Amino acid sequence: MIDLEKYVKLYNIKVFNFGDFTKKYSKKLNKLLSEFDCNTNVDEYKHFLIENACTFSKLDLAVTYVLFDTKEEVVLSYFTLSASTIEVTNSEKKKISPDIPFSNIPALLIGKLAASNNKNYEKLGTITIQIIFALIEELKEEIGFRVLSVDADLDASPTIMEFYKKFGFIYNRKKYFDSNKNELNISDSGTITMYLDVEKIV
């Protein structure tokens, strides 16, 4: 973990709901979004921000949040959150809480997360995750969910699973455990479901 307050001040970060962001910067929107380039191997993440974020919000499929340097007027990163569930094994469920009566656990899903590759900034991925953690503390008071899940995109970044592991995310054993081999069967491409018990966020 890093000193989040330090970086928020250093980079003049404000977190916007995408709808509010488009209204505030409507005259500059196309320029601001088109200048965003991220550290991924695919163009899907920039395309989503420019073409799909607004539609997903209007259809109530996902809410997009933008981290923005208000002084330099630079989009630093973005992420999406949506309601989901994750099916877990009995052993996984016991680790979360033995009192949970079902195996499909209410979850908040990070569907997309991308950070700028602008060389004037560092630790944007970590900053974004810690801001998500802070947001979760607020959301927990309003809606019920026990885990934070993410579809780690290996095609976008081959090291993305290691990034999420640093924050305590683990593989979904229900989805990937091979009982015949008695081991996890993790692909080296596509998306891998990982999750974190929100009660373990510090």
N, C-alpha and C positions, 0 to 999 in steps of 0.2 A: 504494500500500500504506500501511497505517497501523501504528502501534505496537500490535500485537495484545495484548501482555501488559498494557499500560496499560488497555485497555478491558475485558479479562477481569477485572482487579481492580476497576475502577470499577463495573462492572455485576454483580459477584459471579457471573460466568458459570461454570456447570458444564455439560458436554455429557453428555447421557444417551442411551443406547440406549432406544428407546421402551418396550421390555419392562421394563427396569429402572425407568424413570420411572413407569410405571403401578403397579408394585409399591410403590415408595417413597411415592408420593402417592395411593394408592388411595382414601383417604377423601375427598380433595379433588379427585380427578381431573376429574370432570364440571365443577366450577366453574372449575378452572384452564384447561381446554381451551375451555370456552364463552366465557371472557373474552378469548381470543386473536382479535384482528382484524388483518388484514394489508393491505398496500398493493397490492391487486389489484382489478381491475374485475369479478371473478367470485367467487362464493361457493365454488367448487370446492375451493379450498385449505384453507379452514377445515373444510369438510365432510370432506375426506380425513383430516385430523388427528383429527377426532372419530369418524368412522365407519369408516374404511378402514385406517388405519395398522397397527392390531393384526392385522387379517386378512391384509394383505400380508406381515407379518412371519411369521405362522404358516404361510402357504403358501410361504414362502421366495421371494417375488416381489420384495421390496425391504425394506431395513432403514431404518427411520426414526430419525433422531437429533434430539433436542430441545436447544436452547440455553435454559437456565433461569437466571433471577436467583434464587439460593437465599436471598437476604436478603429481597427484596420478594415472592418467590414469584410471579413473572411469567414466562410463556412468551415468550421473545424472538424466537425463529425456529425453523424446523425444516427439515430436508432429507432426501431419501431417496437411497439408493445401491443400485444393482443391477448385475449383470454384463450386458454387452452387447457388441456389435461395431459397427464403423462401416466401411462400404465407401468407399474413397478412390480417386482417380485415380492413375495412375503418377507424375505430377509431385508430387502430395501425398505419396505414399508415399516418394519420394526425399528430400523435405524432412524427413520424420520419421526415416527411416533407409533408405539404399539396400540394406541387408542383409536387410530384412524380405522373406520369400519369398512373401507373399500380400497380396491387396488388402483383405481383411476383417480389420481391425485389432482385437485385443482391447481392450475399453474398459470403463471404469467410468462408469455413467450417473447423472447427477443428474436423477432423474425429476420430483421436486417440490422447490421451494425457496420459502419464504415467510417474510417478516419482519414483526414487529409494527409497527403504526402508532402505538404508544404514544408520546406526545410527550415523555416523560421519557427517551427513549433516542435516540441518533443512530448513524448508520453501521452499522446492524444487518446490512444486506445485505453490505457489505464485510467485516464481522467474520465473518459466516457463511462466505463464500467462503474467507477466510484460514484458518478452522478446518478447512474441507474440505481445503485444501492441506496443512495439518499432518497431518491424518488419513491422507492419501494417502501421505505419507512412511513411515508405519507399515505401511500395507496393502501397499505395494510389496514389502516383505520377506516377505510371506505368500502373495500371489497375483500372477499375471502379467497385466498390462494396460499398454498403452503410451499410451493417450489417455484424457482425461477428456472425456466428451461431455455435452451438455445439450440438452434440447428447450426452447428459449426460447419462452415463451408470449406472443405478441403480443396475444392477446385479454385476458390478465390485465394486461399492462403494455405499451403501445405503444413504450416506450423501453427495453425489456428487452435488446435486442440491443446497444445502446450500453453498457449496464451490463456485459455479459459481455466485450465488446471491450476494456474497460479492463484486464482481467486476462489478455489475450492469446488469448481464444477467437476462432476464425475460422470462416467458413462452410464447410460441406461441399460442395466444388466438384463432387464426383461426383453429388450429389443435385440441385444447383441451377444448374450451368453449362449455358447454352443455347449449343450449338456453332453454331447457325445465326445467332444474333445476336452470338456471341463475347462474351457477358457473363453475369453472374450474374442469374438470374431469381428474385428474392426477393419473396415475397408480403408483403402488409401486414396479414395476419391469420393465425390458426392458430398452429402451432408451427414453429419453424425450428431445424434441427439445426446445432449449432456444436460445435467441439471444440478441445482444447488438448493438445499434446504434453506429457506429464507430466515429461519430462526438462527442459523449459524453465521449470518452476516454481522460483522462487527463494525 
